[in-house]
Amino acid sequence: MGIKKTVSVLGLGRMGSALAKALVGQGYEVTVWNRTPKELPNTRSAATPEEAFKSDVVVTCLSTYDVQQPLLTNDIKTLVNLTSGTPDQARATARWAKDNGIEYVDGVIMAVPQQIGTPQAKIFFSGGENHHVLHAFGEPVYVGEDAGLAALYDLALLGIMWATFGGYLQAVALMGTEGIEPARFTPMVADWLNELGHMLPEMGEQTQTRQYETDVSALDINVSGLRLLTEANREQGLDTTIPQALHGLFERAQRNGHGAHSIASVIEEIRK
Ligand SMILES: NC(=O)c1ccc[n+]([C@@H]2O[C@H](COP(=O)([O-])OP(=O)(O)OC[C@H]3O[C@@H](n4cnc5c(N)ncnc54)[C@H](OP(=O)(O)O)[C@@H]3O)[C@@H](O)[C@H]2O)c1
């Protein structure tokens, strides 16, 4: 077995600490740096980022690119960037790395810190293929040569998560206005989400063919439904930001001639 590379982790927040612990668990020699000095068992603390850049691989996990960018220098040999950002931010960092002779991998973590080091933690990565340290964190999933792709997958999937959580919280609040507790309601939500999941492949196909014929439910009916949902939330004394936003978007698609089409036709408005 070859000698394991030395790895530094920049950022010891919730996620960075979990990453550093996983590397230690896999037998790596780990150096850590954090703005607010922090000790982590079986790691060496670097006083400055530059000191941490002496390792073979530098893993960054800071809150944002704005925070990260000023810390990076061309002393880094291989950069595994796990800080969340936009595709353009990732591409700009990849260009900077290339111009400075730094090997670069852009990754996103589709997991919570508690899952790091288990196969449940999917690490999407793009750009470079030097992903050996990613195996310590979970299951690496290569999504392409363009360094911006991992961020694109990340934000697309998180968008579904935030929309779902927003919808769930609105529903819990609505049920709560009549004293129905989440413990009673949530099992129904899980079944419902499972059912909805089965509808996505056909919806996805329609967005590609742009053929929106439906014998299931027309957009007209869904626009009426969203109006009812908005009114019901208002009647029950709740905020209506989420249902109103959806109603506005769906109604625009209806006005533009998609009333008899399926919900998939709303993508025509989104793509504008
Ligand atoms: N937590 C999750 O479930 C999760 C899941 C997937 C991806 N991520 C991504 O992982 C990254 C880190 O998230 P996290 O949950 O670990 O966040 P966090 O717990 O808030 O930690 C943020 C880290 O950024 C550092 N930082 C913030 N401002 C800084 C500055 N001005 N200069 C230097 N360092 C600074 C913090 O240092 P201090 O300790 O000094 O404040 C800390 O190390 C984010 O990009 C996040 O999107 C997180």
The ligand as an SDF file (V2000), in Angstrom:
LIG
                    3D

 48 52  0  0  0  0  0  0  0  0999 V2000
  -23.7300   21.8220    7.1440 N   0  0  0  0  0  0  0  0  0  0  0  0
  -24.2490   21.1430    6.1430 C   0  0  0  0  0  0  0  0  0  0  0  0
  -25.1740   20.3310    6.3000 O   0  0  0  0  0  0  0  0  0  0  0  0
  -23.6820   21.2830    4.7390 C   0  0  0  0  0  0  0  0  0  0  0  0
  -24.0720   20.3780    3.7470 C   0  0  0  0  0  0  0  0  0  0  0  0
  -23.5350   20.4770    2.4690 C   0  0  0  0  0  0  0  0  0  0  0  0
  -22.6560   21.4970    2.1780 C   0  0  0  0  0  0  0  0  0  0  0  0
  -22.2950   22.3860    3.1550 N   0  0  0  0  0  0  0  0  0  0  0  0
  -21.3720   23.4820    2.7680 C   0  0  0  0  0  0  0  0  0  0  0  0
  -20.1890   23.4370    3.5520 O   0  0  0  0  0  0  0  0  0  0  0  0
  -19.7020   24.7750    3.7420 C   0  0  0  0  0  0  0  0  0  0  0  0
  -19.4940   25.0160    5.2460 C   0  0  0  0  0  0  0  0  0  0  0  0
  -20.7610   24.8450    5.8850 O   0  0  0  0  0  0  0  0  0  0  0  0
  -20.8720   24.6020    7.4630 P   0  0  0  0  0  0  0  0  0  0  0  0
  -22.2090   24.0070    7.7270 O   0  0  0  0  0  0  0  0  0  0  0  0
  -19.6480   23.9230    7.9720 O   0  0  0  0  0  0  0  0  0  0  0  0
  -20.8850   26.1260    7.9620 O   0  0  0  0  0  0  0  0  0  0  0  0
  -20.4800   26.6990    9.3880 P   0  0  0  0  0  0  0  0  0  0  0  0
  -20.6410   25.6770   10.4450 O   0  0  0  0  0  0  0  0  0  0  0  0
  -21.1950   27.9970    9.5230 O   0  0  0  0  0  0  0  0  0  0  0  0
  -18.9070   26.9950    9.2290 O   0  0  0  0  0  0  0  0  0  0  0  0
  -18.4530   28.0600    8.4160 C   0  0  0  0  0  0  0  0  0  0  0  0
  -16.9450   28.0350    8.3050 C   0  0  0  0  0  0  0  0  0  0  0  0
  -16.5180   29.1670    7.5230 O   0  0  0  0  0  0  0  0  0  0  0  0
  -15.6020   29.9290    8.3000 C   0  0  0  0  0  0  0  0  0  0  0  0
  -15.7040   31.3550    8.0130 N   0  0  0  0  0  0  0  0  0  0  0  0
  -16.8330   32.1080    7.9660 C   0  0  0  0  0  0  0  0  0  0  0  0
  -16.5200   33.3930    7.6870 N   0  0  0  0  0  0  0  0  0  0  0  0
  -15.1690   33.4400    7.5610 C   0  0  0  0  0  0  0  0  0  0  0  0
  -14.2410   34.4730    7.2680 C   0  0  0  0  0  0  0  0  0  0  0  0
  -14.6500   35.7420    7.0390 N   0  0  0  0  0  0  0  0  0  0  0  0
  -12.9210   34.1600    7.1980 N   0  0  0  0  0  0  0  0  0  0  0  0
  -12.5000   32.8910    7.4060 C   0  0  0  0  0  0  0  0  0  0  0  0
  -13.3250   31.8570    7.6960 N   0  0  0  0  0  0  0  0  0  0  0  0
  -14.6420   32.1340    7.7720 C   0  0  0  0  0  0  0  0  0  0  0  0
  -15.9760   29.6480    9.7330 C   0  0  0  0  0  0  0  0  0  0  0  0
  -14.9000   29.9770   10.5860 O   0  0  0  0  0  0  0  0  0  0  0  0
  -15.1940   30.3970   12.1450 P   0  0  0  0  0  0  0  0  0  0  0  0
  -15.2830   29.0850   12.9020 O   0  0  0  0  0  0  0  0  0  0  0  0
  -14.0090   31.2070   12.5140 O   0  0  0  0  0  0  0  0  0  0  0  0
  -16.4890   31.1720   12.1640 O   0  0  0  0  0  0  0  0  0  0  0  0
  -16.2310   28.1370    9.6600 C   0  0  0  0  0  0  0  0  0  0  0  0
  -15.0190   27.4230    9.6010 O   0  0  0  0  0  0  0  0  0  0  0  0
  -20.7400   25.7270    3.1260 C   0  0  0  0  0  0  0  0  0  0  0  0
  -20.3300   26.1400    1.8530 O   0  0  0  0  0  0  0  0  0  0  0  0
  -21.9860   24.8550    3.0600 C   0  0  0  0  0  0  0  0  0  0  0  0
  -22.8730   25.2620    2.0350 O   0  0  0  0  0  0  0  0  0  0  0  0
  -22.7640   22.2980    4.4210 C   0  0  0  0  0  0  0  0  0  0  0  0
  1  2  1  0
  2  3  2  0
  2  4  1  0
  4  5  1  0
  4 48  2  0
  5  6  2  0
  6  7  1  0
  7  8  2  0
  8  9  1  0
  8 48  1  0
  9 10  1  0
  9 46  1  0
 10 11  1  0
 11 12  1  0
 11 44  1  0
 12 13  1  0
 13 14  1  0
 14 15  2  0
 14 16  1  0
 14 17  1  0
 17 18  1  0
 18 19  2  0
 18 20  1  0
 18 21  1  0
 21 22  1  0
 22 23  1  0
 23 24  1  0
 23 42  1  0
 24 25  1  0
 25 26  1  0
 25 36  1  0
 26 27  1  0
 26 35  1  0
 27 28  2  0
 28 29  1  0
 29 30  1  0
 29 35  2  0
 30 31  1  0
 30 32  2  0
 32 33  1  0
 33 34  2  0
 34 35  1  0
 36 37  1  0
 36 42  1  0
 37 38  1  0
 38 39  2  0
 38 40  1  0
 38 41  1  0
 42 43  1  0
 44 45  1  0
 44 46  1  0
 46 47  1  0
M  CHG  2   8   1  16  -1
M  END
$$$$
